[in-house]
């Protein structure tokens, strides 16, 4: 019985090794995406640490298109990281949640 278990463990290791090799490119690509997303979130929240900002103001400061910033703001708002403030002209000002 012990020999059977050792053989099964060896097969499991080989299967896992093959899966890791097959998925290596996907893992690399997803890791790069996550890193880029964290960088964007940090730049937006860094700008909001300075005080309330509108989407166009944030976009100018971080170098993204306003539609991209709006998408990120909506996501951060959904998860309670950002709050919608008062309107400044045609745009709402957003700030970090405390």
Secondary structure, 3 states (H helix, E strand, C coil): CHHHHHHHHHHHHHHHHHHHHHHHHHHHHHHHHHHHHHHHHHHHHHHHCCCCEEHHHHHHHHCCCHHHHHHHHHHHHHCCCEEEEEEECCEEEEEECC
